[in-house]
Amino acid sequence: MSFNKILTSDDPKYWSTDYVVESFQIAVPGGDCSIHLLINKNDTDFWTRNIQPNSSNQSLRQLVDANTREGLISAVLVDGGYDGGAKWTGVRAANAIRDALEDLTATYGEIKFTSWVVSHWDRDHYSGSIRMILDDLHVQYTKQKNEANLTDGDAKNRIKSSYFMYDDAGKCLTTLYSPVFDNKTWKRMKKSKWKPKGAHWLLTRNKTHSDLVDFLLLCTGKKPFQDMRRMKFKDVDLAVKLPGICRMCENYENLAGVDFFSVYDEEKMQNWKKGGGGIHERQITFTKLLEELPNPEKPRFLCVGAEGYVLGDNMAQVVHRPSEATLENFISICSLIVWPPTQDPKTDARASYFSGGDSFNNTESKLATWLAGTRVRVIKASHHGARSSTPSAMLESMKPSKFIISAGFEHGHPSKSLCVLLHILNNC
């Protein structure tokens, strides 16, 4: 099996909702990658009968025949891993994601991603996903040229990713979310002479539509060029820019409060954020956020932080990067799966999963304070369990029952201090 399954809604109090969330940690060779599915509980009796704490470590594929499962609403791809060590190809990581998708498709049917979240632009968080998408685009491009007998120009304008969603008019609905896409326009931390890495050089902003992403397809012979490091174009036989492959959203003020389970609707998001100013500018509490969420009846996969800010922060105050933090890690996207309160949001706030990319402990501490004691059932260690992340106060406040450390054993991850802390908390 090419993934580990984490059921993030196995508590009986979640059964009263009409939805379930299944999260899968993909077994990439290095770095991090996960897939999250929002599912409608068409057969409530099935879920009550099978999804209980004593069976929560079983995959749905172990519980139910593939033909039985229906109701997939949304799928989210987070990061993409890499091949480990000094390799820059992303081939093995891409294969791991494809294997997982093949396995999941057998249970849930065709999977198209509503969102692709790159928590930050370090290669251990994007190489596999970019490689997988580029390989698919190469297949689509070759088909258009050979089977439809089109010119290069006509072929590239018809390319659609097999992993993304499109409307009837052919417009892509899938959005790529990252803390910063074009670092040339990045203006945060004005006094800093450093800028974070932007999107990988194979991805560029569309010149006509600034919210669309173009992909650069490189080939040697009949195969995609594998090395993802910058290279000279004389090393390749074909270089084609494929326009408008997906949408794009960047910067904390645009990311704050976005639901990755929903197709990004800029107009609706702006209308929601208008009350009292943009949500990124409001010192909003977690319970107040739950009260204000549009369509509050379903769970949300919310962006709750990026660029060192978290919801509830006063953006008039400049955040300061710790001296030991790389800028790419520090600005990572933080995300949280939240559930509609069954009663009063002030006493029944619920969250089932937290992931913070490579965020640092000061950002996570602020988020724990913002959650005001709300329990988070599953936590993924930020920065693969590095000692600079996952502070003890955060664990004590969130009280997770499951804890994930992604792809360790490189760069000293996970740290001994975190392992000891988890052991102590588990035995308290």
Secondary structure, 3 states (H helix, E strand, C coil): CCEEEEECCCCHHHCCCCEEEEEEEECCCECCEEEEEEEECCCHHHHHHHCCHHHCCCCHHHHCCHHHCCCEEEEEEEECCECCCCCCCCHHHHHHHHHHHHHHHHHHCCCCECEEECCCCCHHHCHHHHHHHHHHHHHHHHHHHHCCCCCHHHHHCCCCCCCECECCCCCECCEEEECCCCHHHCCCCCCCCCCCCCCCCCEEECCCCCCEEEEEEEEECCEECCCCCCCCHHHCCEEEEEEEEEEEEECHHHHCCCECCCCCCHHHHHHHHCCCCCHHHCCCCHHHHHHHCCCCCCCEEEEEEECCEECCCCCCCCCCCCCCCCHHHHCCCEEEEEECCCCCCCCCCEEEEEECCCCCHHHHHHHHHHHCCCCEEEEECHHHHCCCCCCHHHHHHHCCCEEECCCCCCCCCCCHHHHHHHHHHHCC
